[in-house]
Structure formats: structure tokens, C-alpha cells
Amino acid sequence: MKMNNVLKMSVALLMLALTGCANVQPWQRGDLAKPGMAFESDQLLTTYRQHIAVSKEAASGDTTLGGGGCGCN
Amino acid sequence: MTQPKNKMRASLSALTAAALALPGIAKAEVQTDYLFSHYQESDLPGNRSASGQGSERYKVDTHLFRLAGTPIAADQVAQLDVTYEAMSGASPWWVQPGANGKPVQVMSGASISENRVAVDVSYGIPLAGLDWGLRAGYSSENDYKSVHGGVEVQYTPEHKMYTVSGGIGYSSDKLDPTDGGSAQYPTRISHASKNTVTGYGGVSWVLSAQTTAQVSMSLSRDSGFLSDPYKQAYIIAIASPVADSRPDGRQTFAVTGKLRHYIPSLGAALRADARYYHGDWSIESHTVDLSWDQTIGDTWRVTPGVRWYSQSQAFFYQPYYADFRTDGFASSDYRLSPYGAIAGRVDVRKVLGKWELGGGVEYYDASANYAIKNVGIENPGLVQYWSANLRLSRRF
């Protein structure tokens, strides 16, 4: 898949997402606030495991800017 | 039952923030964390080794300290991370043809012994109706220094069910490889540098009272010395390895989707992440991560998870080369080879008043068999590892 096509599809998906929200009242969001529901529910462990993945695999990219360090070996 | 209006607004705000939280700029009370992890790669088996003998590989002990709090104002979160890593063992050096042309791995001769110290700080502050996050960090090894910084921002429109977020970061790295330019390693560079610009944008939204989702895109541009100074590639025509050589620029793109669904009757959250990645070195990859976050009683959380990963190869990668490529590139690094990987893990946490104890284990197995497409020749250096971690947190 060409990078330009992927970009266009992703932008379309984001626009669709903005119009796809349910009208959930604030007092109905108790379950959404449970610890396991956060997109990164354990930042410390996620940071550690992402560092390993970046050093062992070619791919990277997430809603994070990443950190430094070589991980060359 | 009624409660003061401002207290209700604060509670609702906290619920929304928790539901749509993004890393680095989530609001928090004062908290300290300590994580210790041991990472151990499996030995290289003798039938994949050029020497015919098994070889130990890499192991890393990591200590990660975190302090987060609100030193200036209740809605401004400061965070400090200090990481110390002790690394040792041998790593893949080059791949050469063995019996019947089967690729076999040559490992680095001497055992590597190295330390890394990293300091990362972030500060979250609401300004002009947006939540801003500022990040900066420094990482130091004997042969590698990295300084990086970035700005992140998120916006939740009033009375809307979505949050928009984005960020941009920059990293500047300096390499001073051990024994670079020496008589023993004449092809190894002695100094080099590289820079990386990264950006992302995404939206997270509430689908129902039990379901949230997030879609994001990230772009990255690397420039400078992107080869690995400690690796070589074998050329049959000269019966010798040459220095690893890669393009001096790379652009990558990734789109990531995340879904969270809570099941009240089970007290559990289903977590699903998927990522598509494409880079202009022709590497394309897919990642799927599924986990189940189970609450037991009021104080236990058990989270088993599985992860599948697959990538295609870089356009210039080969296990070994018959002759030099016309563009001069050469790399036999297993991380640029086609393969797939399966990982399984389980993490356990227990709240004890203001303390939280935790631990977890993970096993990772890379193989051509797990790749999404058929792999002709598997790189002999593919890694298997396990890691175990212990953690302790204290809220104040």
C-alpha cells in the first residue's frame, strides 16, 4: 500500500470518528473511568515494553513521542 | 440525593479525564513508582551459529524510578523518570553462508558490558482551553548520547464526546562506537550523529457507556547515520564481511487503533490495539495486541495479554550477498529481515492502602513462521526472550 493512500484513508477515518460519538451523559461514565479502560493503563510498564520493542523490531509509532537511547544490540 | 454543583463538576471532569486520558498529560496526585525488570534473550542454538557452538546473548537489568506530582498548581502535573540499565552479553555480528548455503550467525566475540542512564521530565499545564504537555530527556551510554524534547497538546470540546490530541518531538543522537576506527575494527566509524523528528495526531471518543476508542497517526523522519556500527554484512565475492550500510534518511508512517470495552458483569475490560506501519525502506508491518484487565475484589488486578507482530524486509536487506549492491547498501540485521513474533504476558497488581505492589512476566518468540507472508530464508539471529518485572508504587 502506498504511503499517500494510507494517509488519505487515515484522515478519512479520523473525520468519521469525529462524527461517530455516542451521547453518553457524564453520570453514565463510571465504567469508562475504571483503571483498565485507560488507553495506557500502566504507563510505567508501557514505557519499558515500548523501549524493548523499538530496539528489537523495525516498526514504531504510537500516541507518544518516545524517548532516547540506542538499544543497538 | 444532591451534592454541591462544583463538586459534581469536578467529579465529572475527573471521569472524563480518566476515560480519555493520554500518556504524559494525565492529571495525577503525588505518586512514586519503582520498576525493576530482568530481560534475558535465549542462547543462540548451535545449529544457527557459524561456530557450531551455542552462544549466550543479551541480558539487561533495568531500574526505573518515577516521581509525579503537582508542585505548583493542582492542574499542573510534573513528572520525573530516571532509568538505569546494566546490559551484558553477546549480540549478532554478521551472517554468512554455512553448509549448503544455509545462513549461520556470527556473534560478537567479546561480551559487551554497558550501562545506560536516562533522565526524562514532563510538565502538563492547561492553557488557552488546551491541555499542554512539555517533554525533555537525556540518555547516556559510553558510546551513545541522546537528547530529545517535544510538545503535546489535547483538546476536549465542551459537551462533546471526543478528545483531539497531537504532538511533535525532536531527538538528536551522537554515536561514539567502542573501538571505532581502531586497527582491530578499521571499518567501524569513530563518530557519527543522527536526528529524528516525530509527530502524531489522533482522536479518542466515547462510543457508549462501556466503550471508548482511539485512532491516531504518527510520522517520523530520521536523517544522518542510520547504520549499525556494530554489525557487518557478508559479501561472497570478497569472502569477507563489510560494514553495515543503510540509507542516510528514512520516513515512516503508522496508524494505530485502540478499543476499550468494559464488561460490568465480569468486572473486566477488554483491550484491543492494532497498528499498521509503513516505511520508505519498504518495511511494512502489522501489530495486534489483546489483553484482558480483570479486577478481582477491590484490590487485585490481573491482566493477561498476547501480542502478534509481523514485518516485511528492508529493500536492501539480505542474509548475505553474492556481490556488492550497486547502491552500496548492505545489512543482514535480523531487525530488517522478514519475520513475525508472538508474545504472551501476564501482569498482576495488588493495592495495599496507599501502596501498590505488582509483578509480571513476558515471553517473546520471533520466527519466520509467524510472519503474515511466506518468508523464503529465515534470519538465524531472530530473538527469543523472556522478561520479569517487579514494581512498587506509593501515593501521597
HADDOCK unambig.tbl for C-alpha pairs under 7 A between the chains (distance, minus, plus):
assign (segid A and resid 3 and name CA) (segid B and resid 278 and name CA) 6.94 0.50 0.50
assign (segid A and resid 10 and name CA) (segid B and resid 255 and name CA) 6.95 0.50 0.50
assign (segid A and resid 14 and name CA) (segid B and resid 203 and name CA) 6.78 0.50 0.50
assign (segid A and resid 14 and name CA) (segid B and resid 215 and name CA) 6.71 0.50 0.50
assign (segid A and resid 18 and name CA) (segid B and resid 162 and name CA) 6.97 0.50 0.50
assign (segid A and resid 21 and name CA) (segid B and resid 161 and name CA) 5.86 0.50 0.50
assign (segid A and resid 21 and name CA) (segid B and resid 205 and name CA) 6.16 0.50 0.50
assign (segid A and resid 21 and name CA) (segid B and resid 206 and name CA) 5.77 0.50 0.50
assign (segid A and resid 21 and name CA) (segid B and resid 207 and name CA) 5.37 0.50 0.50
assign (segid A and resid 22 and name CA) (segid B and resid 206 and name CA) 6.26 0.50 0.50
assign (segid A and resid 22 and name CA) (segid B and resid 207 and name CA) 5.05 0.50 0.50
assign (segid A and resid 22 and name CA) (segid B and resid 208 and name CA) 5.70 0.50 0.50
assign (segid A and resid 23 and name CA) (segid B and resid 161 and name CA) 6.98 0.50 0.50
assign (segid A and resid 24 and name CA) (segid B and resid 208 and name CA) 6.24 0.50 0.50
assign (segid A and resid 24 and name CA) (segid B and resid 209 and name CA) 5.97 0.50 0.50
assign (segid A and resid 26 and name CA) (segid B and resid 12 and name CA) 5.92 0.50 0.50
assign (segid A and resid 28 and name CA) (segid B and resid 209 and name CA) 5.87 0.50 0.50
assign (segid A and resid 29 and name CA) (segid B and resid 15 and name CA) 6.64 0.50 0.50
assign (segid A and resid 29 and name CA) (segid B and resid 209 and name CA) 5.58 0.50 0.50
assign (segid A and resid 30 and name CA) (segid B and resid 15 and name CA) 6.90 0.50 0.50
assign (segid A and resid 31 and name CA) (segid B and resid 209 and name CA) 6.85 0.50 0.50
assign (segid A and resid 31 and name CA) (segid B and resid 210 and name CA) 5.84 0.50 0.50
assign (segid A and resid 31 and name CA) (segid B and resid 262 and name CA) 6.51 0.50 0.50
assign (segid A and resid 32 and name CA) (segid B and resid 19 and name CA) 5.12 0.50 0.50
assign (segid A and resid 32 and name CA) (segid B and resid 209 and name CA) 6.68 0.50 0.50
assign (segid A and resid 32 and name CA) (segid B and resid 210 and name CA) 5.83 0.50 0.50
assign (segid A and resid 33 and name CA) (segid B and resid 15 and name CA) 5.32 0.50 0.50
assign (segid A and resid 33 and name CA) (segid B and resid 18 and name CA) 5.21 0.50 0.50
assign (segid A and resid 33 and name CA) (segid B and resid 19 and name CA) 5.05 0.50 0.50
assign (segid A and resid 36 and name CA) (segid B and resid 269 and name CA) 5.77 0.50 0.50
assign (segid A and resid 36 and name CA) (segid B and resid 293 and name CA) 5.58 0.50 0.50
assign (segid A and resid 37 and name CA) (segid B and resid 19 and name CA) 6.74 0.50 0.50
assign (segid A and resid 37 and name CA) (segid B and resid 260 and name CA) 5.68 0.50 0.50
assign (segid A and resid 37 and name CA) (segid B and resid 262 and name CA) 6.99 0.50 0.50
assign (segid A and resid 37 and name CA) (segid B and resid 269 and name CA) 6.24 0.50 0.50
assign (segid A and resid 38 and name CA) (segid B and resid 18 and name CA) 6.48 0.50 0.50
assign (segid A and resid 38 and name CA) (segid B and resid 19 and name CA) 5.83 0.50 0.50
assign (segid A and resid 38 and name CA) (segid B and resid 20 and name CA) 6.90 0.50 0.50
assign (segid A and resid 38 and name CA) (segid B and resid 21 and name CA) 6.23 0.50 0.50
assign (segid A and resid 39 and name CA) (segid B and resid 21 and name CA) 6.85 0.50 0.50
assign (segid A and resid 39 and name CA) (segid B and resid 22 and name CA) 6.94 0.50 0.50
assign (segid A and resid 40 and name CA) (segid B and resid 23 and name CA) 6.44 0.50 0.50
assign (segid A and resid 43 and name CA) (segid B and resid 23 and name CA) 6.85 0.50 0.50
assign (segid A and resid 56 and name CA) (segid B and resid 335 and name CA) 6.23 0.50 0.50
assign (segid A and resid 57 and name CA) (segid B and resid 335 and name CA) 5.32 0.50 0.50
assign (segid A and resid 58 and name CA) (segid B and resid 335 and name CA) 5.60 0.50 0.50
assign (segid A and resid 58 and name CA) (segid B and resid 336 and name CA) 6.19 0.50 0.50
assign (segid A and resid 59 and name CA) (segid B and resid 277 and name CA) 6.32 0.50 0.50
assign (segid A and resid 59 and name CA) (segid B and resid 285 and name CA) 6.60 0.50 0.50
assign (segid A and resid 61 and name CA) (segid B and resid 218 and name CA) 5.74 0.50 0.50
assign (segid A and resid 61 and name CA) (segid B and resid 254 and name CA) 5.59 0.50 0.50
assign (segid A and resid 62 and name CA) (segid B and resid 218 and name CA) 6.36 0.50 0.50
assign (segid A and resid 62 and name CA) (segid B and resid 256 and name CA) 6.45 0.50 0.50
assign (segid A and resid 63 and name CA) (segid B and resid 200 and name CA) 6.25 0.50 0.50
assign (segid A and resid 63 and name CA) (segid B and resid 216 and name CA) 6.58 0.50 0.50
assign (segid A and resid 65 and name CA) (segid B and resid 168 and name CA) 6.99 0.50 0.50
assign (segid A and resid 65 and name CA) (segid B and resid 169 and name CA) 5.89 0.50 0.50
assign (segid A and resid 65 and name CA) (segid B and resid 198 and name CA) 6.49 0.50 0.50
assign (segid A and resid 67 and name CA) (segid B and resid 148 and name CA) 6.93 0.50 0.50
assign (segid A and resid 68 and name CA) (segid B and resid 138 and name CA) 6.74 0.50 0.50
assign (segid A and resid 68 and name CA) (segid B and resid 139 and name CA) 5.67 0.50 0.50
assign (segid A and resid 68 and name CA) (segid B and resid 146 and name CA) 5.41 0.50 0.50
assign (segid A and resid 68 and name CA) (segid B and resid 147 and name CA) 6.65 0.50 0.50
assign (segid A and resid 68 and name CA) (segid B and resid 148 and name CA) 6.62 0.50 0.50
assign (segid A and resid 69 and name CA) (segid B and resid 139 and name CA) 5.50 0.50 0.50
assign (segid A and resid 69 and name CA) (segid B and resid 146 and name CA) 6.04 0.50 0.50
assign (segid A and resid 70 and name CA) (segid B and resid 144 and name CA) 6.50 0.50 0.50
assign (segid A and resid 73 and name CA) (segid B and resid 91 and name CA) 5.69 0.50 0.50
